[in-house]
Amino acid sequence: MSFKHLKASLASAAVAAPAPAPVATKPEFIGGTAPSKALLSGAVKRVEDAEARAAALQAELDRRAPTELALELLDSVPGRRRQLTPEAYAELRENLRVNPLVHPIAVRPKPDGRYEVVSGENRLQAYRDMGRSTIPVTVLQLPDEQVERAAFFANLIAQELSDYERWQGFRREQEATGMSQSELARLAGVSDQVVSDLFAFSRLPKKALEEIRTQPQRIGVKLVKELARLSGGERDAQVVEAVRLVVRGEIKQQQAAAFARAKPRAPKPTASAKRILAGRFKFAERRAVGSSLRVDFAADGVDMERVVERIDALLQEMAAEALKEANGT
């Protein structure tokens, strides 16, 4: 019986119960099956107190953050999900299929009653792929300016980030706060050397970073430090090519630094050709490749001695001009 029904039952009993018969020679006796006014009043008071406590408890439960939410109430933020290889994601999904989620995803409430995912996007996606309807959550009360920091450090602590993603997180934090690398290290609880090594990414050519962005888990900070020492000069193109080959799985990380250190290949000279016409007919074709010059005549009967004489005269004239330029006259 509910508190409400019990209260009503007691109240009706107080109205319906007959009064005890009066006894002239003795004081009024309180007893029997009919409750007295004092007894009924105490019972009603206890019911009201119980109802008040139940209402207060329900209000407290309503105020508390949920520990599990429906997937349909969760909103993902583009760019916040860390990249996993297909193999790593398949392993995560299979693990969650047979085991409970030990680390709940982190969310924060939105004004419209929905929730924004702060960290745990891959775990959430695995639950979606498996057709689950709810997922364990930890609800955080965070202002907008602290959300990205919370997402980064949550993944950093869980060691779920590639070295490239860790550098990106520290770089964003530095740009937002102006902190030094040492201050960032203290904030994250890591050594100064760890943060310093990660910032070697910033010294790579832009095109190399674009390649790494597609498969960040394939490039570690050890290789990046070596490639950063070679960047900023004539070997930039080889650094980019080394990164591209590693990202695409064509060479191993151990081979990439040696590839980038190799002597740059001289660009292969390109040939420029020009057709010499006599009216509508081809007379000859001149082809220049690097420092070489070749002339092919289209027909026999050309006076080659005359051609050679004219070429010699032209070359002699150019030699004289070069001498004047060298002497400053």
Secondary structure by P-SEA (a helix, b strand, c coil): ccaaaaaaaaaaaaaaccccccccccccccccccccaaaaaaaaaaaaaaaaaaaaaaaaaaacccccccccccccccccbbbbcaaaaaaaaaaaacccccbbbbbbbccccbbbbccaaaaaaaaaaacccbbbbbbbbccccaaaaaaaaaaaaaccccaaaaaaaaaaaaaaccccaaaaaaaacccaaaaaaaaccccccaaaaaaaaaccccccaaaaaaaaaaccccaaaaaaaaaaaaaaccccccaaaaaaacccccccbbbbbbbbbccccccbbbbbcccbbbbbbcccccaaaaaaaaaaaaaaaaaaaaaaaaacc
